[in-house]
Amino acid sequence: MNDWNIQSRGHQCHTCQKPFEDKTGYHTVLGYENNEYIRHDICEPCWINASEGATDRKGYISHWQGTYEAPPPAPPEAIQKDNAESLLRKLLKTDDSRWREASYILAVMLERKRVLKVKDQLKDDGGRIFVYEVSKTGDIFTIPDPNLKMEQLEQVQIEVAALLEYGLPEKGVPWPPQISEPEGEAYENIEGAVSPSNESKDEMETTVSQSVA
Ligand SMILES: [Zn+2]
């Protein structure tokens, strides 16, 4: 099962091909076909016409409603700084299981900051899979629960902090560039986001606590 592909929100209806207008409602249907997740965004009128039976169709997994927001003009490349969200996108793009744990931790951080929302939780042979939506863009992707053990957590936090600070490793270049533990803001944010002893608990922290217990 491919858990890594990002599926962007469509800008037009899958059924009638009409472009979505800003601030109008649409429906997302998530299915599983030919070993991959398939996402279809459907306009309100088409949904009303065709929703009957849609949830019984083979491969159907999940359905939710969203409000389409026209994308803002992209900022110039030069001022795009690598943050937790762009880093997570890069990690998912590598399709490398080496970043499984780091991706999960980043997703938890971003969910806590309301950048991501969990839309669904799936189960497969490997365990739980979270379906995440990027609140601003409506993009969705899946992240498997790596079932982090308490004793692994610190190591993954260090890895995430190093990724935030230095970016992804490049071929032939030692990574991370320094042996000492990364410190500073990035690291503190991660600790705050995933430490089970943190006082301001919310839903996602509970999930993390359970998964590391
Ligand atoms: Zn339509």
Residues whose N, C-alpha, C, O or C-beta is under 5 A from the ligand:
A	BS01	ZN	C13 T15 C16 Q17 C43 C46
